[in-house]
């Protein structure tokens, strides 16, 4: 039969093993904390780089946006002036067309009156002949 260690020695050994396990656990926790800290710093650095690139890009886009906006305004003004001129020309053409139609209508009415007058004259001539 094995001899048993005195209870005091067993408790000390057990306590020593528990202390070793806690020490290893503490080392692991410290290692995990260190890795988390490194990853957090790396993530922050990447966020800062991304924010910097976004800022640079947005500044560039603002300049391009202004240039495009000014260019479009110029084109709109030119197109507007051109359309105004075409509208004026169209109004004048419609006005002239209306006058020409009025002239044709008057000519048609004169021809109609001449035809009616000649028919009435022919009827009077036939009646007078008798």
C-alpha positions in Angstrom: 0.0 0.0 0.0 1.1 3.4 -0.8 2.0 5.8 1.8 -0.1 8.8 1.8 1.5 12.2 2.0 0.6 14.1 5.1 -2.5 16.2 4.5 -0.5 19.4 4.8 1.9 18.4 2.0 -1.0 17.4 -0.2 -2.7 20.7 0.3 0.5 22.6 -0.5 1.0 20.5 -3.7 -2.6 21.1 -4.7 -2.3 24.7 -4.0 1.0 24.9 -6.0 -0.7 23.2 -9.0 -3.7 25.5 -8.8 -1.3 28.5 -8.7 0.5 27.2 -11.8 -2.7 26.8 -13.7 -3.8 30.3 -12.7 -0.4 31.6 -13.8 -0.8 29.9 -17.2 -4.3 31.2 -17.5 -3.1 34.7 -16.6 -0.4 34.4 -19.3 -3.0 33.4 -21.9 -5.3 36.2 -20.9 -2.4 38.7 -21.2 -1.6 37.2 -24.6 -5.2 37.6 -25.8 -5.3 41.1 -24.4 -2.1 42.0 -26.3 -3.5 40.6 -29.5 -6.8 42.4 -29.1 -5.0 45.6 -28.5 -2.8 45.1 -31.6 -5.8 44.3 -33.7 -7.7 47.3 -32.4 -4.7 49.6 -33.2 -4.5 48.0 -36.7 -8.2 48.5 -37.2 -8.0 52.1 -36.1 -5.1 52.7 -38.5 -7.1 51.2 -41.3 -10.1 53.4 -40.5 -7.9 56.5 -40.4 -6.5 55.6 -43.8 -9.9 55.0 -45.2 -11.3 58.2 -43.8 -8.3 60.1 -45.3 -8.9 58.6 -48.7 -12.6 59.4 -48.5 -11.9 62.9 -47.6 -9.4 63.3 -50.4 -11.9 61.8 -52.9 -14.8 64.0 -51.7 -12.7 67.1 -52.0 -11.9 66.1 -55.6 -15.5 65.3 -56.3 -16.6 68.7 -55.0 -14.3 70.5 -57.4 -15.5 68.3 -60.3 -19.1 68.9 -59.3 -18.6 72.7 -59.3 -17.0 72.5 -62.8 -19.7 70.3 -64.1 -22.4 72.5 -62.6 -20.9 75.6 -64.2 -20.5 73.9 -67.5 -24.2 72.7 -67.4 -25.4 76.2 -66.5 -23.5 77.6 -69.5 -25.0 75.0 -71.8 -28.5 75.6 -70.3 -28.1 79.4 -70.9 -27.0 78.8 -74.5 -29.9 76.3 -75.2 -32.4 78.7 -73.6 -31.3 81.6 -75.7 -31.4 79.4 -78.8 -34.9 78.2 -78.0 -36.1 81.7 -77.3 -34.9 82.7 -80.7 -36.6 79.7 -82.4 -39.8 80.5 -80.5 -39.8 84.1 -81.7 -39.2 82.9 -85.3 -42.0 80.3 -84.9 -44.4 83.0 -83.6 -43.6 85.3 -86.6 -44.1 82.4 -89.0 -47.5 81.6 -87.5 -48.5 85.2 -87.6 -47.5 85.4 -91.3 -49.3 82.1 -92.0 -52.4 83.6 -90.4 -52.2 86.7 -92.6 -51.7 84.5 -95.7 -54.7 82.3 -94.8 -56.8 85.5 -94.3 -55.7 86.7 -97.8 -56.6 83.3 -99.3 -60.0 83.5 -97.6 -60.7 87.0 -98.9 -59.7 85.9 -102.4 -62.0 82.9 -102.2 -64.9 85.1 -101.0 -64.3 87.5 -103.9 -64.4 84.6 -106.4 -67.6 83.3 -104.7 -69.2 86.7 -105.0 -68.1 87.0 -108.6 -69.6 83.6 -109.4 -72.9 84.5 -107.6 -73.0 87.8 -109.5 -72.4 86.1 -112.9 -75.1 83.4 -112.1 -77.6 86.1 -111.1 -76.7 88.1 -114.2 -77.2 85.0 -116.4 -80.6 84.4 -114.8 -81.6 88.1 -115.4 -80.4 87.8 -118.9 -82.5 84.7 -119.5 -85.5 86.3 -118.0 -85.1 89.4 -120.0 -84.8 87.4 -123.2 -87.7 85.7 -122.3 
